[in-house]
């Protein structure tokens, strides 16, 4: 039974059943009220597709509305399922595509990162090498400048270097003569078709270039400083290379043997200058030692004369008291005389024993800062004279004394103190400088351990002038 478009069955008609499957109406005639129809008869679907669907019983009233709601829900579920299926397929394809791209990007990034790390490692290695080269060069120059010089041709003294230099210079004069081998050049050059003119031209240009080379070498020798040796040799190498480039058409170049001799001259000159400087320093130290010894001898002699006078006075006084019969006075002066005689013996012992003296520990925080001590030894009878000399006009403030310890072997104690703090020297190049980065407490403990007894030790320096200067500077700033 076909239904017209837009037709809906009458809900009050009990002979008609209807069912909506989401796409079409299916009309059924009630078997008990529809005359002439068999119980299994039914109408055809309304939808144009003509697909027959299984019908459901027709509900009425509230049941009908509920049935319609269920039908719509089923329809929506079917559409949602269809959309979900389509979205999942598309999403799966998109995810696969993105995963493929991500994998490619990750692989490319890993490759790029590996290359970057390799390049970084190579650059770091090259930078480390360059830095080490720079540091080594600077350190060598500094050490050479302050006196630590590595000799190229070590000889005993400056006289031996002077003799070797004279021999090298004789060799240079011999090689620069005609056909002496100082310079090499072609012998086949021709000028206007003349081989003789060609040889003359080559000889003239060779002499000119050799004069230029020798002038540069002589200037380097005259201006030589031991710490400039490497740069001087490099400069002479460049001069020889430049001459070879300029004379390439005539095969003109400074010969290798002659260039080697001139380099040796530079090395010997640097060695000679350094050896002369060392000898002068030793002479200066020897003069300082002799000057100190003379001061010690003069001081000892003055003290000995003073004590001898006291001894003479006591003996005269004792003789007078003895003549008067004052035996009590004689006994009293005799004790004092024995004390003077003891002092004379001590002075004579100091004069005979070169190792006896005072080990001193002093500081100057105004000049060198805190935590810097000078540890030395003096043979003066009055060690403070030496301390005052050290604090003369060469430093802005006087030294403060932490300890003055007398020992019969002060030289040994001083040496052992220096060895204990060798790695804490302020000047590690020149061991003649006796300054150490050591606290007073550390110096006290070491000196006590080496001496076995230490009467007094001042840990906090007074630094009177320095501290007064700080107070004055503070007052001036506050007034301003």
C-alpha positions as CSV (number, residue, x, y, z in Angstrom):
1,X,0.0,0.0,0.0
2,X,1.6,3.2,-1.1
3,X,1.3,6.3,1.0
4,X,1.2,9.8,-0.5
5,X,4.0,12.2,0.1
6,X,3.7,13.9,3.5
7,X,1.0,11.5,4.6
8,X,0.9,10.3,8.2
9,X,-1.6,7.7,9.5
10,X,-4.3,8.7,11.9
11,X,-3.3,7.7,15.3
12,X,-6.9,7.1,16.2
13,X,-7.3,4.5,13.4
14,X,-6.9,1.2,15.1
15,X,-6.8,-0.7,11.8
16,X,-3.5,0.9,10.7
17,X,0.0,0.3,12.1
18,X,2.9,2.5,11.1
19,X,6.7,2.2,11.6
20,X,9.5,4.7,10.8
21,X,12.9,3.1,10.4
22,X,14.7,6.4,10.0
23,X,14.3,6.5,6.2
24,X,10.7,5.6,5.3
25,X,7.2,4.8,6.6
26,X,6.0,1.2,6.6
27,X,2.2,0.9,6.8
28,X,0.5,-2.3,8.1
29,X,-3.2,-3.1,8.3
30,X,-4.3,-4.5,11.5
31,X,-5.2,-8.2,10.8
32,X,-8.3,-8.2,13.0
33,X,-10.0,-5.1,11.6
34,X,-8.9,-4.9,8.0
35,X,-11.4,-6.9,5.9
36,X,-10.2,-8.8,2.9
37,X,-6.5,-8.9,4.1
38,X,-4.7,-12.0,5.3
39,X,-2.9,-11.8,8.6
40,X,0.5,-11.6,6.8
41,X,-0.5,-9.0,4.4
42,X,1.4,-5.6,4.5
43,X,2.0,-2.7,2.5
44,X,5.1,-1.8,0.5
45,X,7.7,0.6,1.8
46,X,7.2,4.2,1.1
47,X,10.9,5.0,0.4
48,X,11.9,5.2,-3.3
49,X,14.5,2.5,-2.8
50,X,11.9,-0.1,-2.3
51,X,13.9,-1.9,0.3
52,X,11.7,-4.0,2.6
53,X,12.4,-3.8,6.2
54,X,11.2,-5.7,9.1
55,X,8.4,-3.8,10.8
56,X,7.9,-3.2,14.4
57,X,4.6,-3.1,16.2
58,X,2.8,0.2,16.2
59,X,2.6,1.9,19.5
60,X,0.1,4.7,20.4
61,X,0.0,7.6,22.8
62,X,3.1,8.0,25.1
63,X,4.5,4.7,23.7
64,X,4.3,6.2,20.2
65,X,6.5,9.2,21.2
66,X,8.9,6.9,23.0
67,X,9.1,4.8,19.9
68,X,9.8,7.8,17.7
69,X,12.6,8.9,20.1
70,X,14.2,5.5,19.9
71,X,14.1,5.6,16.2
72,X,15.8,9.0,16.0
73,X,18.5,7.7,18.4
74,X,19.1,4.7,16.2
75,X,19.4,7.0,13.2
76,X,21.9,9.3,15.0
77,X,23.9,6.3,16.2
78,X,24.2,4.9,12.7
79,X,25.4,8.3,11.3
80,X,27.8,8.8,14.1
81,X,29.2,5.3,13.5
82,X,29.7,6.1,9.8
83,X,31.4,9.4,10.6
84,X,33.6,7.9,13.2
85,X,34.7,5.2,10.8
86,X,35.6,7.8,8.2
87,X,37.4,10.0,10.8
88,X,39.4,7.2,12.2
89,X,40.6,6.1,8.7
90,X,41.6,9.7,7.9
91,X,43.2,10.2,11.2
92,X,45.1,7.0,10.9
93,X,46.4,8.0,7.5
94,X,47.4,11.5,8.8
95,X,49.0,9.9,11.8
96,X,51.0,7.5,9.7
97,X,52.1,10.4,7.4
98,X,53.1,12.6,10.4
99,X,55.0,9.7,12.0
100,X,56.9,9.1,8.8
101,X,57.8,12.8,8.6
102,X,58.7,12.8,12.3
103,X,61.0,9.8,11.7
104,X,62.7,11.5,8.8
105,X,63.1,14.7,10.8
106,X,64.5,12.8,13.8
107,X,67.0,11.0,11.6
108,X,68.1,14.2,10.0
109,X,68.4,15.9,13.4
110,X,70.4,13.0,14.7
111,X,72.7,13.2,11.7
112,X,73.1,16.9,12.0
113,X,73.7,16.7,15.8
114,X,76.4,14.0,15.2
115,X,78.1,16.2,12.6
116,X,77.9,19.2,14.9
117,X,79.4,17.3,17.8
118,X,82.2,16.1,15.6
119,X,82.9,19.6,14.4
120,X,82.8,21.0,17.9
121,X,85.2,18.3,19.1
122,X,87.6,19.1,16.3
123,X,87.3,22.9,17.0
124,X,87.9,22.3,20.7
125,X,90.9,20.2,20.1
126,X,92.3,22.8,17.7
127,X,91.6,25.6,20.2
128,X,93.3,23.7,23.0
129,X,96.4,23.2,20.9
130,X,96.5,26.9,19.9
131,X,96.0,28.0,23.5
132,X,98.7,25.7,24.7
133,X,101.0,27.1,22.1
134,X,100.2,30.7,23.1
135,X,100.7,29.9,26.8
136,X,104.0,28.1,26.2
137,X,105.3,31.0,24.1
138,X,104.3,33.6,26.7
139,X,105.7,31.5,29.6
140,X,109.0,31.0,27.8
141,X,109.3,34.7,27.1
142,X,108.5,35.6,30.7
143,X,110.9,33.0,32.1
144,X,113.7,34.2,29.8
145,X,113.1,37.8,30.7
146,X,113.4,37.2,34.4
147,X,116.4,35.0,34.2
148,X,115.3,31.4,33.5
149,X,116.9,30.9,30.1
150,X,117.4,27.6,28.3
151,X,120.8,27.7,26.6
152,X,121.1,26.6,23.0
153,X,124.9,26.0,23.2
154,X,125.7,25.7,26.9
155,X,129.3,26.7,27.8
156,X,131.1,27.3,31.1
157,X,131.3,31.0,31.2
158,X,130.9,34.2,29.1
159,X,134.6,34.0,28.0
160,X,133.9,30.6,26.3
161,X,130.8,32.1,24.6
162,X,132.9,35.1,23.5
163,X,135.5,32.8,21.9
164,X,132.8,30.7,20.2
165,X,131.2,33.8,18.8
166,X,134.5,35.0,17.5
167,X,134.9,31.7,15.6
168,X,131.4,32.0,14.1
169,X,132.0,35.5,13.0
170,X,135.3,34.5,11.3
171,X,133.3,31.8,9.5
172,X,130.7,34.4,8.4
173,X,133.4,36.7,7.0
174,X,134.9,33.8,5.1
175,X,131.6,32.8,3.6
176,X,130.5,36.2,2.4
177,X,133.6,36.5,0.2
178,X,133.5,35.8,-3.5
179,X,132.5,32.1,-4.0
180,X,132.4,31.7,-0.3
181,X,129.0,29.9,-0.4
182,X,126.9,32.6,1.3
183,X,124.5,32.9,-1.6
184,X,123.5,30.7,-4.5
185,X,122.5,31.9,-8.0
186,X,122.2,30.7,-11.6
187,X,125.3,30.8,-13.9
188,X,123.4,30.5,-17.2
189,X,121.7,34.0,-17.2
190,X,122.4,36.0,-20.4
191,X,121.9,39.7,-21.1
192,X,121.7,40.8,-24.8
193,X,122.8,37.3,-25.7
194,X,126.0,37.7,-23.6
195,X,126.7,35.2,-20.9
196,X,129.4,37.4,-19.4
197,X,127.0,40.3,-19.0
198,X,124.5,37.9,-17.6
199,X,127.0,36.6,-14.9
200,X,127.9,40.2,-14.0
201,X,124.2,41.1,-13.6
202,X,123.6,38.1,-11.4
203,X,126.6,38.8,-9.3
204,X,125.6,42.4,-8.7
205,X,122.0,41.5,-7.7
206,X,123.3,38.7,-5.5
207,X,125.6,41.1,-3.7
208,X,122.7,43.5,-3.2
209,X,120.5,40.8,-1.7
210,X,123.2,39.5,0.5
211,X,123.9,43.0,1.8
212,X,120.2,43.3,2.7
213,X,120.2,39.9,4.4
214,X,123.4,40.7,6.4
215,X,122.1,44.1,7.4
216,X,119.0,42.5,8.9
217,X,121.0,39.8,10.6
218,X,123.4,42.4,12.1
219,X,120.5,44.5,13.4
220,X,119.0,41.4,15.1
221,X,122.4,40.6,16.7
222,X,122.8,44.2,18.0
223,X,119.3,44.4,19.4
224,X,119.3,40.8,20.8
225,X,117.7,40.1,24.2
226,X,117.6,36.5,25.4
227,X,113.8,36.4,25.5
228,X,113.7,37.7,21.9
229,X,115.7,34.9,20.4
230,X,112.7,33.0,18.9
231,X,111.2,36.0,17.3
232,X,114.7,37.1,15.9
233,X,115.2,33.6,14.3
234,X,111.7,33.7,12.8
235,X,112.4,37.2,11.4
236,X,115.6,36.1,9.8
237,X,113.9,33.1,8.3
238,X,111.3,35.4,6.7
239,X,114.1,37.6,5.3
240,X,115.7,34.6,3.7
241,X,112.4,33.5,2.2
242,X,111.7,36.9,0.8
243,X,115.1,37.1,-0.9
244,X,114.4,33.7,-2.4
245,X,111.1,34.8,-3.8
246,X,112.5,38.1,-5.2
247,X,115.4,36.2,-6.9
248,X,113.4,33.2,-8.2
249,X,114.0,34.2,-11.8
250,X,117.7,34.1,-11.4
251,X,117.7,31.3,-8.8
252,X,119.2,33.7,-6.3
253,X,118.8,32.6,-2.6
254,X,120.8,32.7,0.7
255,X,122.5,29.4,1.0
256,X,121.2,27.0,3.7
257,X,124.7,26.6,5.3
258,X,125.2,30.4,5.6
259,X,121.7,30.9,6.9
260,X,122.3,28.1,9.5
261,X,125.6,29.9,10.6
262,X,123.8,33.2,11.1
263,X,121.1,31.5,13.1
264,X,123.8,29.9,15.3
265,X,125.2,33.4,15.8
266,X,121.9,34.6,17.1
267,X,121.7,31.7,19.5
268,X,125.3,32.2,20.8
269,X,124.7,35.9,21.2
270,X,121.6,35.3,23.3
271,X,123.4,32.7,25.3
272,X,126.4,35.0,25.8
273,X,124.1,37.9,27.0
274,X,122.4,35.6,29.4
275,X,125.6,34.2,30.8
276,X,127.0,37.8,31.3
277,X,123.8,38.7,33.1
278,X,124.1,35.6,35.4
279,X,127.7,36.4,36.2
280,X,126.8,40.0,37.0
281,X,124.0,38.8,39.3
282,X,126.4,36.5,41.1
283,X,128.9,39.3,41.4
284,X,126.2,41.5,42.9
285,X,125.2,38.8,45.3
286,X,128.8,38.2,46.3
287,X,129.3,41.9,46.8
288,X,126.2,42.0,49.0
289,X,127.4,39.0,51.0
290,X,130.8,40.5,51.5
291,X,129.2,43.8,52.5
292,X,127.1,42.0,55.0
293,X,130.1,40.1,56.3
294,X,132.0,43.3,56.7
295,X,129.2,44.7,58.7
296,X,129.1,41.6,60.9
297,X,132.8,41.8,61.4
298,X,132.7,45.5,62.3
299,X,129.8,44.9,64.6
300,X,131.6,42.0,66.3
301,X,134.8,44.0,66.6
302,X,132.9,46.9,68.2
303,X,131.2,44.6,70.6
304,X,134.5,42.9,71.4
305,X,136.2,46.2,72.1
306,X,133.3,47.4,74.3
307,X,133.4,44.2,76.3
308,X,137.2,44.3,76.6
309,X,136.9,47.8,78.1
310,X,134.3,46.7,80.5
311,X,136.5,43.7,81.5
312,X,139.4,46.1,82.1
313,X,137.3,48.5,84.2
314,X,136.0,45.6,86.3
315,X,139.5,44.3,86.9
316,X,140.8,47.7,87.9
317,X,137.8,48.1,90.2
318,X,138.4,44.7,91.7
319,X,142.1,45.5,92.3
320,X,141.2,48.8,94.1
321,X,138.6,47.1,96.3
322,X,141.0,44.3,97.1
323,X,143.7,46.8,98.1
324,X,141.1,48.5,100.4
325,X,140.2,45.1,101.9
326,X,136.6,45.3,100.7
327,X,136.2,41.6,100.0
328,X,132.4,41.9,99.7
329,X,132.8,44.4,96.9
330,X,135.4,42.2,95.2
331,X,133.0,39.2,95.2
332,X,130.2,41.4,93.7
333,X,132.4,42.8,90.9
334,X,133.9,39.4,90.3
335,X,130.5,38.0,89.4
336,X,129.9,40.9,87.0
337,X,133.3,40.3,85.5
338,X,132.5,36.7,84.9
339,X,129.4,37.8,83.0
340,X,131.4,40.1,80.8
341,X,133.9,37.4,80.1
342,X,131.0,35.1,79.1
343,X,129.8,37.7,76.6
344,X,133.3,38.0,75.2
345,X,133.4,34.3,74.6
346,X,130.0,34.4,72.9
347,X,131.2,37.1,70.6
348,X,134.3,35.2,69.8
349,X,132.1,32.1,69.1
350,X,129.9,34.2,66.7
351,X,133.0,35.4,64.9
352,X,134.4,31.9,64.4
353,X,131.1,30.2,63.5
354,X,129.7,31.3,60.2
355,X,126.4,29.3,60.6
356,X,125.4,31.0,63.8
357,X,122.9,33.8,63.6
358,X,119.2,34.9,63.9
359,X,116.4,33.4,61.8
360,X,113.8,36.2,61.3
361,X,110.2,36.0,60.3
362,X,108.9,39.5,59.2
363,X,106.0,40.9,57.3
364,X,105.0,44.2,55.7
365,X,101.2,44.2,55.0
366,X,101.3,47.8,53.8
367,X,103.7,46.8,51.0
368,X,102.9,43.2,50.2
369,X,99.5,42.5,51.7
370,X,98.4,40.1,54.4
371,X,99.6,36.5,54.3
372,X,103.0,37.3,52.9
373,X,106.1,36.7,55.1
374,X,109.8,37.1,54.5
375,X,111.8,34.4,56.1
376,X,115.6,34.9,56.3
377,X,118.7,34.8,58.4
378,X,121.3,37.3,59.6
379,X,124.6,37.0,61.4
380,X,124.4,40.5,62.9
381,X,124.8,40.7,66.6
382,X,121.9,43.1,66.6
383,X,119.4,41.5,64.1
384,X,117.1,44.5,64.2
385,X,119.7,46.5,62.3
386,X,119.1,44.1,59.4
387,X,115.4,44.4,59.7
388,X,115.6,48.2,59.6
389,X,117.8,48.0,56.5
390,X,115.2,45.9,54.7
391,X,112.5,48.5,55.5
392,X,114.5,51.4,54.0
393,X,113.3,53.7,51.3
394,X,112.7,50.8,48.8
395,X,109.4,49.9,50.5
396,X,106.7,52.3,51.7
397,X,106.4,50.9,55.2
398,X,108.7,49.3,57.8
399,X,108.7,45.6,58.5
400,X,107.0,44.0,61.5
401,X,108.9,41.3,63.3
402,X,107.0,38.1,64.1
403,X,110.0,36.1,65.4
404,X,113.8,36.5,65.9
405,X,115.3,33.1,66.8
406,X,119.0,32.7,67.5
407,X,120.6,29.4,66.6
408,X,124.1,28.1,66.2
409,X,123.0,26.6,62.9
410,X,120.7,29.3,61.7
411,X,121.7,28.6,58.1
412,X,120.3,25.1,58.3
413,X,117.0,26.3,59.8
414,X,116.6,29.0,57.2
415,X,117.2,26.5,54.4
416,X,114.7,24.0,55.8
417,X,112.1,26.7,56.3
418,X,112.5,27.6,52.6
419,X,112.2,24.0,51.5
420,X,109.0,23.5,53.5
421,X,107.3,26.5,51.8
422,X,109.0,26.1,48.4
423,X,105.6,25.6,46.6
424,X,104.3,28.9,48.2
425,X,107.0,31.2,47.1
426,X,105.8,34.6,45.8
427,X,108.6,34.6,43.2
428,X,109.1,31.0,41.9
429,X,111.7,32.0,39.3
430,X,114.2,33.8,41.5
431,X,114.9,31.8,44.7
432,X,116.9,34.6,46.1
433,X,113.7,36.4,46.9
434,X,112.6,35.1,50.3
435,X,108.9,36.0,50.3
436,X,106.3,33.3,50.9
437,X,102.5,33.1,51.0
438,X,102.4,31.7,54.5
439,X,100.4,32.7,57.6
440,X,102.2,33.6,60.8
441,X,100.7,30.6,62.5
442,X,102.2,28.2,59.9
443,X,105.6,29.9,60.2
444,X,105.4,29.7,64.0
445,X,104.6,25.9,63.9
446,X,107.4,25.1,61.4
447,X,110.0,27.2,63.3
448,X,109.0,25.6,66.6
449,X,109.4,22.1,65.1
450,X,112.8,22.9,63.6
451,X,114.2,24.8,66.5
452,X,112.7,22.7,69.3
453,X,112.2,25.9,71.4
454,X,110.7,29.2,70.5
455,X,110.5,31.9,73.2
456,X,108.3,34.5,71.7
457,X,106.3,34.8,68.5
458,X,104.0,37.7,67.5
459,X,101.1,36.5,65.2
460,X,99.3,39.8,64.7
461,X,101.6,42.4,63.0
462,X,101.5,45.9,64.4
463,X,101.8,47.7,61.0
464,X,101.6,51.0,62.8
465,X,102.4,53.3,59.9
466,X,100.1,51.5,57.6
467,X,97.1,51.5,60.0
468,X,97.6,55.1,60.9
469,X,97.6,55.9,57.2
470,X,94.3,54.1,56.8
471,X,92.7,56.1,59.7
472,X,94.0,59.3,58.2
473,X,92.6,58.5,54.8
474,X,89.2,57.7,56.4
475,X,89.1,61.0,58.3
476,X,90.0,62.9,55.2
477,X,87.2,61.2,53.2
478,X,84.7,61.9,56.0
479,X,85.6,65.6,56.1
480,X,85.4,65.9,52.3
